[in-house]
């Protein structure tokens, strides 16, 4: 069993009809979880679905005892409505993390930095324009200065995580192994991720020392017949935990400014934090996660 929190992001879009008490007990029994909740608005939009603000608020309130923090119901390319949703949720007694998107007017980031010390950034639709994203992020961090910290939605390229002192980010890339056969394995010595292809025995033997140091048998990944979804999930999740630790040393631990004023954020511990995006099909089996130190 790992000795640090397993950080996961759960979206209302995927989990609105799931009994989280039962689901978490079944998949993460006796494990310390740090849960970031999100509306899943972008996923819903790409699938032609709609998110109810009232439904999202009710869901947050129902499972608030399990959730460390939660984001606003954002509307891509509509900063006015996103801000309206922020205010409506606050009127319902909630304190969601506000969200600022790429291509929105910079006045909105100034608006949020004046009022909040923990803000989420989104680059939906711009992920492939890496130079433009890096320049946009650099300006975001410059505007915030020491007044606010950021959560990065789907901003977990190694370049991006190393370049900026994030408080938190979330990643779906941890699932590349069981989705596409490219397993992310973190190498502390080199300070980077390796992408090892399932079934490529030569590659897994070449990195056998690293894989064994993580508590796994290279043959379980090098031979197709030995592959199991559970072990692929486990080595991937563990690698992101180790990457988080590496980045904490790289950037230093990040603190939310004036965190005592963020009255609804239960988890105000120091960052950097990587949350693994977990859909109903991505749940790792923690019995395969070895203890780490």
C-alpha positions as CSV (number, residue, x, y, z in Angstrom):
1,X,0.0,0.0,0.0
2,X,1.4,3.4,-0.9
3,X,2.2,5.7,2.0
4,X,1.1,9.0,0.4
5,X,-2.3,10.1,-0.9
6,X,-3.4,8.8,-4.3
7,X,-4.8,11.9,-5.9
8,X,-7.6,11.4,-8.4
9,X,-9.9,13.7,-10.3
10,X,-13.6,12.7,-10.6
11,X,-16.0,14.4,-13.0
12,X,-19.7,14.9,-12.3
13,X,-20.2,14.1,-16.0
14,X,-19.0,10.5,-15.4
15,X,-19.9,10.0,-11.8
16,X,-23.3,11.7,-11.4
17,X,-25.1,8.4,-11.0
18,X,-22.4,6.5,-9.0
19,X,-22.5,5.9,-5.3
20,X,-19.1,7.2,-4.5
21,X,-19.0,5.7,-1.0
22,X,-19.4,2.2,-2.5
23,X,-17.2,2.8,-5.5
24,X,-14.3,4.2,-3.5
25,X,-14.5,1.5,-0.9
26,X,-14.5,-1.1,-3.6
27,X,-11.6,0.2,-5.6
28,X,-9.5,2.1,-3.0
29,X,-10.2,0.3,0.3
30,X,-8.1,1.7,3.2
31,X,-6.2,4.0,0.9
32,X,-5.8,7.7,1.7
33,X,-7.4,9.6,-1.3
34,X,-7.2,13.2,-2.2
35,X,-10.1,13.9,-4.6
36,X,-10.4,16.9,-6.9
37,X,-13.9,17.2,-8.4
38,X,-14.7,18.7,-11.7
39,X,-18.0,19.2,-13.7
40,X,-16.6,17.4,-16.8
41,X,-18.1,20.2,-18.9
42,X,-15.5,19.9,-21.7
43,X,-16.0,16.1,-21.9
44,X,-19.8,16.7,-21.9
45,X,-19.5,19.3,-24.7
46,X,-17.5,17.0,-26.9
47,X,-20.1,14.3,-26.4
48,X,-23.0,16.6,-27.1
49,X,-24.2,16.5,-23.5
50,X,-25.2,19.3,-21.1
51,X,-24.3,19.8,-17.5
52,X,-26.9,21.1,-15.1
53,X,-25.5,23.7,-12.6
54,X,-28.1,22.7,-10.0
55,X,-27.3,19.0,-10.6
56,X,-23.5,19.7,-10.2
57,X,-24.1,21.7,-7.0
58,X,-26.3,18.9,-5.5
59,X,-23.6,16.3,-6.4
60,X,-20.9,18.4,-4.7
61,X,-22.9,18.8,-1.6
62,X,-23.8,15.1,-1.4
63,X,-20.1,14.0,-1.7
64,X,-18.4,17.0,-0.1
65,X,-17.1,14.8,2.8
66,X,-15.0,12.9,0.2
67,X,-13.8,15.8,-1.9
68,X,-10.8,18.0,-1.1
69,X,-11.6,20.7,-3.7
70,X,-13.8,21.3,-6.7
71,X,-13.9,23.6,-9.7
72,X,-16.5,25.8,-11.1
73,X,-18.8,24.7,-13.9
74,X,-16.9,26.5,-16.7
75,X,-18.3,27.3,-20.2
76,X,-15.6,27.2,-22.9
77,X,-15.3,30.5,-24.8
78,X,-17.9,32.2,-22.6
79,X,-16.2,33.9,-19.7
80,X,-19.4,35.8,-18.7
81,X,-21.4,32.7,-18.2
82,X,-18.5,31.0,-16.4
83,X,-18.4,33.9,-13.9
84,X,-22.2,33.8,-13.5
85,X,-21.9,30.1,-12.6
86,X,-19.2,30.9,-10.1
87,X,-21.5,33.4,-8.4
88,X,-24.5,31.1,-8.5
89,X,-22.6,28.2,-6.9
90,X,-21.3,30.6,-4.2
91,X,-24.9,31.7,-3.6
92,X,-25.7,28.0,-3.1
93,X,-23.2,27.9,-0.2
94,X,-20.3,26.5,-2.3
95,X,-16.8,27.9,-2.9
96,X,-15.6,26.4,-6.2
97,X,-12.2,27.1,-7.7
98,X,-12.7,29.7,-10.5
99,X,-11.6,28.8,-14.1
100,X,-9.9,31.0,-16.7
101,X,-9.5,29.7,-20.3
102,X,-7.1,30.4,-23.0
103,X,-8.4,33.0,-25.6
104,X,-10.5,34.7,-22.9
105,X,-9.8,38.4,-22.3
106,X,-7.0,39.0,-19.8
107,X,-9.3,41.2,-17.7
108,X,-10.9,37.9,-16.5
109,X,-7.7,36.6,-15.0
110,X,-7.1,40.0,-13.3
111,X,-10.7,39.8,-12.0
112,X,-10.1,36.3,-10.5
113,X,-6.6,37.1,-9.1
114,X,-8.1,40.1,-7.2
115,X,-10.7,37.8,-5.6
116,X,-9.3,34.3,-5.3
117,X,-6.0,32.7,-4.4
118,X,-6.5,29.3,-6.2
119,X,-7.5,29.5,-9.8
120,X,-7.8,26.8,-12.5
121,X,-6.4,27.3,-16.0
122,X,-7.7,25.6,-19.1
123,X,-6.3,25.4,-22.7
124,X,-9.1,23.3,-24.3
125,X,-8.6,23.3,-28.1
126,X,-5.1,24.7,-27.9
127,X,-3.1,21.8,-26.6
128,X,-1.3,21.2,-29.9
129,X,0.0,24.8,-30.2
130,X,2.7,24.2,-27.6
131,X,4.6,27.5,-28.1
132,X,1.4,29.6,-27.9
133,X,0.3,27.7,-24.7
134,X,3.7,28.2,-23.1
135,X,3.6,31.9,-23.8
136,X,0.0,32.1,-22.5
137,X,1.0,30.3,-19.3
138,X,4.0,32.5,-18.8
139,X,1.7,35.5,-18.9
140,X,-0.8,33.9,-16.5
141,X,1.9,33.3,-13.9
142,X,3.4,36.7,-14.4
143,X,0.0,38.3,-13.7
144,X,-0.7,36.2,-10.7
145,X,2.7,36.8,-9.1
146,X,2.5,35.9,-5.5
147,X,-1.2,36.6,-5.2
148,X,-2.5,33.3,-6.5
149,X,-1.6,29.7,-7.4
150,X,-2.9,27.7,-10.3
151,X,-4.4,24.3,-11.1
152,X,-3.7,23.2,-14.7
153,X,-6.5,21.3,-16.4
154,X,-4.9,18.6,-18.6
155,X,-1.6,20.5,-18.5
156,X,0.8,17.6,-17.7
157,X,3.3,17.5,-20.4
158,X,6.6,17.2,-18.7
159,X,7.8,20.5,-20.3
160,X,4.8,22.4,-18.8
161,X,5.0,20.8,-15.4
162,X,8.7,21.6,-15.1
163,X,8.5,25.1,-16.4
164,X,6.0,26.6,-14.0
165,X,5.4,26.4,-10.2
166,X,1.9,24.8,-10.3
167,X,0.0,24.2,-7.1
168,X,-1.8,21.3,-8.8
169,X,-2.5,19.8,-12.2
170,X,-4.6,16.8,-13.5
171,X,-3.5,14.2,-16.0
172,X,-5.3,11.7,-18.2
173,X,-1.9,10.8,-19.7
174,X,-1.3,8.3,-16.9
175,X,-3.7,6.1,-18.8
176,X,-1.7,5.8,-22.0
177,X,-0.5,2.4,-21.0
178,X,-3.9,0.7,-20.8
179,X,-5.4,2.8,-23.6
180,X,-2.6,2.9,-26.2
181,X,0.1,0.4,-25.0
182,X,2.6,3.1,-24.1
183,X,3.3,2.9,-20.3
184,X,4.6,6.0,-18.6
185,X,7.4,5.0,-16.2
186,X,9.1,7.7,-14.2
187,X,12.9,7.7,-13.9
188,X,14.0,9.7,-10.8
189,X,17.6,9.5,-11.8
190,X,17.0,11.2,-15.1
191,X,14.1,13.3,-13.9
192,X,11.8,12.3,-16.8
193,X,9.2,9.9,-18.0
194,X,10.0,7.0,-20.2
195,X,7.3,5.6,-22.5
196,X,7.7,1.9,-22.6
197,X,5.7,-0.1,-25.2
198,X,3.8,-3.1,-23.9
199,X,5.0,-6.3,-25.5
200,X,8.4,-4.9,-26.4
201,X,10.5,-7.2,-24.3
202,X,13.8,-5.7,-25.4
203,X,12.8,-2.3,-24.1
204,X,11.5,-3.6,-20.8
205,X,14.7,-5.7,-20.3
206,X,16.8,-2.6,-21.0
207,X,15.0,-0.8,-18.2
208,X,14.7,-3.8,-15.9
209,X,16.5,-2.1,-13.0
210,X,14.2,0.8,-13.0
211,X,11.1,-1.3,-13.3
212,X,12.2,-3.6,-10.5
213,X,13.0,-0.6,-8.3
214,X,9.4,0.3,-8.6
215,X,8.4,-3.1,-7.4
216,X,7.4,-4.7,-10.7
217,X,8.5,-7.5,-12.9
218,X,9.6,-6.4,-16.4
219,X,8.3,-9.7,-17.8
220,X,4.8,-8.7,-16.8
221,X,4.9,-5.9,-19.4
222,X,7.4,-7.3,-21.9
223,X,5.4,-10.4,-22.7
224,X,2.0,-9.7,-24.1
225,X,0.5,-12.8,-22.5
226,X,1.6,-11.5,-19.1
227,X,0.0,-8.0,-19.5
228,X,-2.7,-7.1,-17.0
229,X,-4.7,-3.9,-16.9
230,X,-4.3,-3.8,-13.1
231,X,-0.5,-3.8,-13.2
232,X,-0.3,-1.3,-16.0
233,X,-2.6,1.0,-14.0
234,X,-0.5,0.5,-10.9
235,X,3.0,1.2,-12.4
236,X,1.5,4.2,-14.2
237,X,-0.1,5.6,-11.0
238,X,3.0,5.0,-9.0
239,X,5.1,6.8,-11.7
240,X,3.0,9.9,-11.4
241,X,3.3,9.8,-7.6
242,X,7.0,9.7,-8.0
243,X,7.0,12.5,-10.6
244,X,5.0,14.6,-8.1
245,X,7.7,14.1,-5.5
246,X,10.4,15.0,-8.0
247,X,8.6,18.2,-9.0
248,X,8.1,19.2,-5.3
249,X,11.9,19.1,-4.9
250,X,12.3,20.9,-8.3
251,X,10.0,23.8,-7.6
252,X,9.8,23.7,-3.8
253,X,6.5,23.2,-2.0
254,X,3.8,25.6,-3.1
255,X,1.4,27.3,-0.7
256,X,-2.0,28.8,-1.4
257,X,-1.7,32.5,-0.5
258,X,-4.1,33.5,2.3
259,X,-5.4,30.0,2.4
260,X,-7.3,30.6,5.6
261,X,-9.7,32.9,3.6
262,X,-10.5,30.0,1.3
263,X,-13.1,28.8,3.7
264,X,-14.5,26.0,1.7
265,X,-11.3,24.4,0.6
266,X,-10.7,21.5,3.0
267,X,-7.3,20.6,1.7
268,X,-4.9,23.6,2.0
269,X,-1.8,21.5,2.3
270,X,1.3,22.4,0.3
271,X,1.6,21.6,-3.4
272,X,2.7,20.5,-6.0
273,X,0.0,17.9,-6.7
274,X,-0.8,15.7,-9.7
275,X,-4.4,14.3,-9.8
276,X,-5.0,11.3,-12.0
277,X,-8.2,11.7,-14.1
278,X,-10.3,8.6,-13.4
279,X,-13.3,7.7,-15.5
280,X,-15.5,4.7,-14.7
281,X,-13.2,2.6,-17.0
282,X,-9.8,3.8,-15.6
283,X,-10.0,2.7,-12.0
284,X,-6.6,1.4,-10.8
285,X,-6.5,-1.7,-8.7
286,X,-4.5,-0.5,-5.7
287,X,-3.6,-4.0,-4.5
288,X,-0.8,-3.9,-7.0
289,X,0.6,-0.6,-5.8
290,X,3.8,-1.4,-3.7
291,X,4.8,0.7,-0.7
292,X,7.0,3.7,-1.6
293,X,9.2,5.9,0.4
